[in-house]
Amino acid sequence: MARTHAEYLTSAAAPAGFPPEDRPEIAFTGRSNVGKSSLLNSLVGAKGLARTSGTPGRTQLLNWFAVDSPQGESLYFVDFPGYGYAKVPKNLREAFGPLVDGYLEARKALRLVVVIIDIRRGAEEDEDLYVRWLAEHGRATQVVLTKADKLPKSKRIPAAQATQRALGLRRSPLLYSALTGDGRDELWRAIGNSV
């Protein structure tokens, strides 16, 4: 697969700070501590692009990265704040909602929402509500199960099938490991197909 290039572009706490919609955007979202930053870094082959932290909930803004895909497309990746048990003040967590909802409802450049779930936890009520909301708003989604290397190979497909059933998905979630790179090519294909 061809090389990718990625660089940080900007962060925004309000729509006024969003960059121009001059290329397709792919949003990455998930519960705190699902390995979202590790997935982003692994996907583009850049260790320090998205900040990783032992403290869940470090991403507190929408962060844009300019990315040249292996297929040669110029994209923006948008890193969302984690949801769930993020260790951030309650008022800040409540502020995420309008920011994220406003982006998801109004952003014309958005082509795909990558919903990231830890394979060991599976889909919970938050993910079910979120995936339904995205479907109701006509947003294309790709569910990705991260940390696949943490499960024995014999348990990975059953875990993916359980998530597919729980969320009522037409296609199986992708299995991904930032450690081994498994699932990287498949996720790039899904992204390429969305733009």
Backbone bond lengths (Angstrom), bond angles and torsions (degrees), N, CA, C in turn:
res aa  C-N    CA-C-N  psi(-1)  N-CA   C-N-CA  omega(-1)  CA-C   N-CA-C  phi
1 M - - - 1.457 - - 1.528 108.94 -
2 A 1.323 115.80 141.38 1.462 121.27 -178.82 1.526 111.00 -63.88
3 R 1.332 114.78 160.55 1.462 119.92 179.94 1.525 110.78 -74.34
4 T 1.319 114.25 154.59 1.460 120.56 175.63 1.526 108.20 -110.79
5 H 1.309 114.79 160.81 1.465 120.42 172.90 1.519 106.87 -130.94
6 A 1.315 117.02 137.60 1.462 120.18 179.92 1.519 109.59 -146.96
7 E 1.339 114.86 144.90 1.459 119.58 175.63 1.522 109.31 -150.48
8 Y 1.324 114.57 149.47 1.461 121.09 177.21 1.518 109.10 -63.25
9 L 1.342 116.32 137.45 1.460 121.09 179.79 1.528 111.35 -109.77
10 T 1.351 116.42 -61.14 1.463 119.43 -177.06 1.522 109.81 -164.64
11 S 1.320 115.57 166.59 1.461 122.87 172.86 1.519 108.19 -125.74
12 A 1.328 115.71 151.68 1.465 118.69 -178.69 1.515 110.27 -142.38
13 A 1.338 115.03 139.60 1.457 122.53 175.56 1.519 111.05 -105.61
14 A 1.362 116.63 -3.28 1.464 122.17 -178.70 1.523 108.11 -157.26
15 P 1.340 117.39 156.93 1.466 119.88 -178.60 1.533 114.46 -54.77
16 A 1.320 116.81 -29.19 1.478 119.11 179.34 1.526 111.49 -60.14
17 G 1.318 117.13 -23.92 1.459 120.61 -179.35 1.510 114.41 -93.20
18 F 1.343 117.92 -1.15 1.465 120.49 179.65 1.529 109.53 -66.90
19 P 1.334 117.98 142.33 1.468 119.65 177.20 1.528 111.30 -73.60
20 P 1.331 118.10 167.79 1.463 120.80 177.13 1.536 110.43 -59.18
21 E 1.328 115.46 149.87 1.468 120.54 179.92 1.523 109.47 -88.39
22 D 1.332 115.64 67.14 1.459 119.67 -173.74 1.522 114.13 -104.18
23 R 1.341 116.33 6.57 1.471 120.28 173.95 1.524 108.48 -157.52
24 P 1.326 119.05 159.78 1.470 120.96 179.92 1.530 111.14 -60.72
25 E 1.352 115.21 144.77 1.464 120.74 -179.91 1.527 110.43 -117.08
26 I 1.319 114.63 140.04 1.459 122.99 176.04 1.524 106.46 -119.56
27 A 1.338 116.99 120.51 1.466 121.31 -178.65 1.524 110.14 -95.78
28 F 1.321 116.46 140.77 1.468 123.24 178.22 1.519 108.08 -118.27
29 T 1.317 116.03 122.85 1.449 120.50 -172.60 1.519 110.41 -143.09
30 G 1.308 116.04 153.38 1.461 119.96 178.16 1.511 110.95 173.35
31 R 1.303 114.11 169.28 1.459 121.81 176.64 1.528 109.39 -59.51
32 S 1.312 116.92 151.44 1.462 120.51 174.74 1.528 109.84 -56.09
33 N 1.317 115.52 140.31 1.461 122.34 173.76 1.534 114.26 74.51
34 V 1.345 117.93 24.19 1.472 119.34 176.27 1.527 112.13 -92.26
35 G 1.332 117.23 -3.78 1.458 120.14 -179.35 1.516 112.88 92.62
36 K 1.336 116.48 29.24 1.465 120.46 -177.64 1.527 111.56 -64.42
37 S 1.326 117.14 -47.80 1.466 120.04 -179.55 1.527 110.67 -64.03
38 S 1.317 117.01 -40.23 1.471 120.39 178.51 1.525 110.66 -63.75
39 L 1.332 117.00 -39.97 1.462 120.64 177.18 1.526 109.93 -61.89
40 L 1.334 117.21 -48.57 1.468 120.66 -179.72 1.520 111.38 -58.76
41 N 1.320 116.86 -47.16 1.459 120.50 -179.89 1.529 111.53 -62.22
42 S 1.320 116.06 -41.93 1.465 121.35 179.40 1.524 111.10 -66.23
43 L 1.313 116.16 -41.73 1.464 121.31 -176.37 1.521 111.54 -61.50
44 V 1.327 116.93 -40.89 1.467 120.18 -177.66 1.527 112.54 -97.13
45 G 1.338 117.35 -3.84 1.452 120.62 177.83 1.513 113.87 71.15
46 A 1.338 116.71 33.53 1.469 121.25 179.46 1.526 108.41 -130.78
47 K 1.312 117.12 113.91 1.464 120.79 -172.89 1.522 114.38 -60.14
48 G 1.318 118.35 -41.35 1.459 119.29 -171.73 1.515 115.13 -106.91
49 L 1.329 118.34 17.48 1.467 119.40 -176.07 1.527 110.79 -63.60
50 A 1.326 116.37 -62.71 1.473 120.86 176.32 1.517 107.38 -94.62
51 R 1.322 116.93 134.96 1.465 120.91 -177.23 1.513 111.04 -70.55
52 T 1.310 115.75 129.69 1.459 120.43 172.57 1.518 107.87 -103.65
53 S 1.314 115.38 152.68 1.453 119.12 -176.17 1.517 109.40 -153.64
54 G 1.329 116.00 149.47 1.456 119.97 172.70 1.514 111.68 -75.92
55 T 1.325 116.18 -11.80 1.463 120.82 179.59 1.521 109.44 -99.81
56 P 1.342 118.35 113.51 1.465 119.24 179.74 1.523 111.32 -61.13
57 G 1.335 114.19 148.97 1.457 119.33 173.40 1.504 114.62 87.15
58 R 1.334 118.67 21.38 1.460 120.79 -178.36 1.527 112.62 -71.87
59 T 1.332 117.46 -32.09 1.468 119.71 178.56 1.524 108.04 -75.40
60 Q 1.336 117.62 113.48 1.462 120.80 -174.84 1.532 112.03 -120.36
61 L 1.320 116.80 7.65 1.458 122.57 178.21 1.519 106.78 -134.84
62 L 1.325 116.62 172.80 1.462 119.97 165.61 1.518 106.42 -85.37
63 N 1.318 116.60 125.86 1.462 121.89 -177.77 1.526 109.98 -113.65
64 W 1.328 116.85 127.51 1.463 121.96 178.98 1.519 110.30 -102.18
65 F 1.349 114.90 138.85 1.456 122.25 173.52 1.526 107.99 -126.06
66 A 1.316 117.04 133.56 1.466 121.71 174.46 1.525 107.27 -84.85
67 V 1.328 115.94 125.94 1.464 121.47 -172.75 1.522 109.81 -131.34
68 D 1.325 115.76 133.54 1.461 121.45 167.91 1.516 106.53 -101.85
69 S 1.332 116.60 117.23 1.461 121.32 -174.09 1.525 110.97 -75.77
70 P 1.340 117.28 165.22 1.467 119.75 176.16 1.530 112.44 -60.18
71 Q 1.334 116.41 -23.95 1.470 120.55 178.90 1.526 111.73 -84.44
72 G 1.341 117.01 -1.68 1.453 120.91 177.33 1.522 114.57 91.80
73 E 1.332 117.86 7.26 1.471 120.87 -179.92 1.525 110.29 -84.83
74 S 1.321 116.03 142.84 1.459 121.76 173.87 1.521 108.08 -91.89
75 L 1.327 116.18 121.67 1.461 122.45 -174.84 1.515 110.27 -130.83
76 Y 1.341 115.07 165.74 1.461 121.13 163.05 1.526 107.43 -113.51
77 F 1.319 116.20 130.87 1.455 121.30 167.69 1.523 106.31 -96.64
78 V 1.335 117.04 135.34 1.459 122.03 -179.45 1.525 108.00 -118.42
79 D 1.312 115.80 116.19 1.468 123.41 -178.13 1.530 108.15 -93.29
80 F 1.344 115.42 118.60 1.467 121.90 -177.75 1.525 111.49 -89.83
81 P 1.332 117.21 156.62 1.463 120.08 169.68 1.526 109.90 -61.91
82 G 1.330 116.65 143.75 1.456 119.99 174.86 1.515 110.36 -70.20
83 Y 1.312 116.17 151.93 1.464 119.64 176.79 1.527 108.44 -116.70
84 G 1.321 116.29 169.56 1.457 119.97 -177.33 1.507 110.34 103.92
85 Y 1.341 115.81 -127.10 1.459 118.51 -171.06 1.521 112.88 -93.99
86 A 1.307 117.67 35.07 1.461 121.21 179.46 1.528 110.85 -54.20
87 K 1.338 115.33 134.48 1.462 120.41 -179.29 1.521 109.68 -86.86
88 V 1.312 115.25 67.63 1.458 121.40 177.03 1.525 107.00 -131.58
89 P 1.335 117.67 158.95 1.463 119.44 -178.84 1.529 111.93 -57.70
90 K 1.324 115.84 147.02 1.464 122.17 -176.85 1.521 111.71 -56.61
91 N 1.333 117.45 -41.67 1.469 119.10 -178.64 1.526 111.41 -65.08
92 L 1.339 117.02 -31.69 1.455 120.51 177.62 1.523 110.25 -72.04
93 R 1.331 117.34 -40.70 1.472 121.11 176.39 1.517 110.36 -59.51
94 E 1.338 116.36 -41.96 1.469 120.07 -179.67 1.529 110.90 -66.80
95 A 1.332 116.63 -29.24 1.466 119.81 179.02 1.530 111.39 -71.72
96 F 1.356 117.21 -27.55 1.467 119.86 177.99 1.522 110.45 -57.26
97 G 1.354 116.62 -41.00 1.456 121.76 -172.93 1.518 113.06 -53.94
98 P 1.337 118.66 -59.64 1.470 119.77 -179.83 1.528 112.92 -60.61
99 L 1.332 117.46 -37.11 1.461 120.84 -179.92 1.524 110.44 -63.13
100 V 1.332 116.09 -50.31 1.462 121.49 -178.10 1.526 110.82 -68.93
101 D 1.332 117.13 -46.00 1.467 120.00 179.92 1.522 110.91 -60.01
102 G 1.336 116.41 -43.94 1.456 120.34 -179.81 1.519 111.88 -61.63
103 Y 1.333 115.80 -41.60 1.467 120.04 177.58 1.529 110.08 -62.95
104 L 1.326 116.97 -50.35 1.463 120.93 -175.91 1.528 112.33 -64.15
105 E 1.318 116.59 -34.91 1.468 119.72 -177.93 1.530 112.10 -77.13
106 A 1.318 118.09 -36.64 1.460 120.10 -167.41 1.527 115.80 -109.23
107 R 1.314 118.41 -17.85 1.473 119.96 -170.99 1.528 111.14 -73.41
108 K 1.310 116.89 111.48 1.469 121.74 -176.87 1.527 112.36 -73.44
109 A 1.329 117.44 -28.29 1.468 120.79 -177.59 1.533 112.51 -77.09
110 L 1.330 117.77 -11.84 1.463 121.03 -176.69 1.526 110.21 -68.60
111 R 1.339 116.42 122.99 1.465 121.65 -178.94 1.518 113.42 -107.91
112 L 1.335 117.05 -29.68 1.461 120.02 -174.53 1.523 109.44 -154.32
113 V 1.338 116.10 139.03 1.459 121.76 172.90 1.522 107.15 -110.27
114 V 1.317 116.32 116.73 1.458 121.90 177.63 1.525 107.07 -90.69
115 V 1.335 115.77 111.45 1.465 121.62 -178.97 1.533 107.41 -96.57
116 I 1.320 115.59 116.35 1.461 121.90 -172.21 1.526 110.09 -102.26
117 I 1.331 115.06 129.64 1.466 122.29 -178.22 1.523 108.32 -131.93
118 D 1.319 117.06 135.46 1.463 122.33 174.47 1.537 107.94 -68.44
119 I 1.320 117.14 121.58 1.463 121.09 -176.19 1.526 112.22 -58.00
120 R 1.322 116.67 -27.59 1.475 119.50 -177.76 1.523 111.92 -76.94
121 R 1.315 117.56 -24.33 1.476 121.13 179.46 1.513 111.84 -92.73
122 G 1.341 115.80 -34.91 1.453 119.76 -176.48 1.523 110.84 72.80
123 A 1.319 115.49 -176.91 1.463 121.31 -178.19 1.519 110.54 -77.06
124 E 1.319 115.26 134.91 1.454 121.82 176.11 1.530 108.51 -117.77
125 E 1.307 116.50 -174.98 1.466 120.29 -175.42 1.532 111.71 -57.95
126 D 1.344 117.23 -40.48 1.466 120.42 179.80 1.526 111.14 -57.32
127 E 1.338 116.18 -45.67 1.464 119.76 -178.99 1.527 111.12 -66.66
128 D 1.328 116.31 -39.99 1.467 120.34 179.27 1.532 110.27 -60.49
129 L 1.329 116.84 -48.40 1.461 121.11 -179.94 1.533 110.95 -63.63
130 Y 1.315 115.76 -40.46 1.459 121.49 -177.25 1.531 111.09 -66.13
131 V 1.332 117.00 -47.34 1.466 120.95 -179.01 1.530 110.31 -64.83
132 R 1.332 116.87 -38.60 1.465 119.93 176.54 1.530 110.97 -63.95
133 W 1.329 116.29 -43.92 1.471 121.03 179.48 1.523 110.04 -59.69
134 L 1.323 117.31 -44.74 1.462 121.28 179.58 1.528 110.86 -61.57
135 A 1.340 116.58 -41.76 1.471 120.67 179.01 1.525 110.53 -64.17
136 E 1.333 116.47 -42.78 1.471 120.58 179.89 1.531 111.88 -63.13
137 H 1.333 115.88 -27.66 1.462 120.60 179.92 1.532 112.15 -96.79
138 G 1.315 116.24 11.04 1.460 120.90 174.71 1.517 115.10 69.75
139 R 1.324 117.15 25.07 1.461 120.47 -179.33 1.530 110.90 -93.81
140 A 1.328 115.74 126.97 1.463 121.04 176.04 1.524 108.75 -67.26
141 T 1.333 116.05 137.64 1.466 120.20 -179.43 1.523 110.74 -129.60
142 Q 1.307 114.22 153.09 1.465 122.05 170.07 1.519 106.53 -133.32
143 V 1.324 116.32 114.54 1.460 120.34 177.61 1.524 108.38 -84.19
144 V 1.329 115.57 133.10 1.460 122.23 179.85 1.522 108.43 -125.50
145 L 1.330 115.77 129.39 1.466 121.42 176.56 1.523 108.42 -98.42
146 T 1.332 115.91 110.59 1.464 120.95 -177.90 1.527 110.91 -87.55
147 K 1.342 113.42 171.11 1.466 122.87 177.56 1.525 110.89 61.55
148 A 1.346 115.88 34.12 1.470 120.36 -179.41 1.520 111.46 -59.54
149 D 1.328 116.63 -28.93 1.471 120.00 -179.85 1.527 112.29 -67.14
150 K 1.331 117.35 -14.62 1.471 120.80 -179.41 1.527 112.13 -80.17
151 L 1.332 116.88 -11.33 1.472 120.14 177.73 1.514 109.32 -110.03
152 P 1.347 117.87 147.04 1.470 119.51 172.47 1.528 109.36 -60.51
153 K 1.338 116.78 148.78 1.467 120.75 -177.31 1.522 112.06 -54.70
154 S 1.320 117.32 -34.55 1.471 120.82 -177.15 1.531 112.42 -67.55
155 K 1.344 117.29 -17.94 1.468 120.61 -177.66 1.523 113.40 -101.88
156 R 1.331 117.42 -7.08 1.471 120.01 -174.21 1.525 112.41 -71.02
157 I 1.327 117.04 -48.93 1.476 119.96 -178.94 1.529 110.55 -64.51
158 P 1.346 119.85 -45.84 1.469 118.66 175.42 1.537 113.20 -57.48
159 A 1.338 117.44 -36.81 1.468 120.34 178.03 1.529 110.44 -65.79
160 A 1.328 116.70 -40.59 1.464 120.59 178.16 1.530 110.44 -65.46
161 Q 1.326 116.98 -40.92 1.466 120.75 179.21 1.526 110.96 -65.07
162 A 1.325 116.62 -39.17 1.467 120.40 178.96 1.526 110.37 -64.09
163 T 1.337 117.43 -41.11 1.468 120.95 178.09 1.522 110.41 -66.65
164 Q 1.326 116.45 -40.59 1.466 120.03 178.65 1.525 111.02 -59.46
165 R 1.336 116.03 -44.66 1.473 120.48 178.45 1.523 111.02 -65.35
166 A 1.335 116.46 -45.66 1.462 121.03 -175.85 1.525 111.75 -61.20
167 L 1.333 116.91 -35.32 1.461 121.06 -176.21 1.528 112.84 -99.39
168 G 1.336 116.50 -2.27 1.465 119.90 179.65 1.523 112.76 63.54
169 L 1.340 116.26 39.02 1.465 120.80 -177.21 1.530 110.94 -82.21
170 R 1.323 115.34 145.89 1.468 119.42 176.77 1.525 111.22 -75.17
171 R 1.334 116.83 -32.44 1.468 119.50 179.23 1.530 109.40 -123.37
172 S 1.305 114.08 156.95 1.462 120.07 -177.70 1.528 111.08 -67.63
173 P 1.327 117.75 144.94 1.469 120.11 173.92 1.524 110.11 -62.17
174 L 1.326 115.95 155.30 1.458 120.71 174.38 1.527 109.09 -81.87
175 L 1.314 116.02 142.57 1.461 121.72 173.77 1.520 107.89 -93.77
176 Y 1.341 116.79 134.29 1.464 120.38 -174.55 1.523 110.44 -138.56
177 S 1.325 114.93 140.22 1.458 120.60 171.88 1.515 109.12 -132.83
178 A 1.325 116.67 115.60 1.463 120.70 176.46 1.525 110.34 -67.12
179 L 1.332 116.56 -25.06 1.457 121.28 -178.53 1.522 111.57 -72.26
180 T 1.326 116.98 -46.12 1.472 121.15 -175.37 1.528 113.37 -99.88
181 G 1.341 117.32 -17.08 1.464 120.26 -176.08 1.513 113.34 86.79
182 D 1.339 117.83 -2.30 1.467 120.59 177.75 1.529 109.37 -59.16
183 G 1.330 116.11 133.54 1.456 121.21 178.37 1.516 113.88 92.84
184 R 1.320 117.33 -10.59 1.474 120.79 -176.96 1.528 111.30 -61.83
185 D 1.331 117.06 -51.24 1.468 120.25 -178.94 1.525 111.21 -61.49
186 E 1.336 116.36 -40.04 1.470 120.51 -179.05 1.531 111.37 -64.90
187 L 1.337 116.33 -39.35 1.460 119.25 179.37 1.530 110.48 -68.82
188 W 1.330 117.18 -40.62 1.459 118.85 176.06 1.523 111.35 -60.94
189 R 1.348 116.96 -37.15 1.478 119.52 177.76 1.522 110.47 -63.90
190 A 1.339 116.83 -43.86 1.457 120.66 178.91 1.529 110.72 -61.03
191 I 1.321 116.54 -40.82 1.461 120.77 178.23 1.530 109.73 -65.21
192 G 1.322 116.70 -45.85 1.457 120.83 178.88 1.517 112.93 -59.73
193 N 1.335 116.46 -38.47 1.454 120.70 179.92 1.532 112.05 -69.33
194 S 1.326 117.01 -22.42 1.472 120.46 -177.04 1.529 113.06 -83.79
195 V 1.333 115.53 -19.26 1.468 118.48 -177.88 1.517 110.79 -105.85
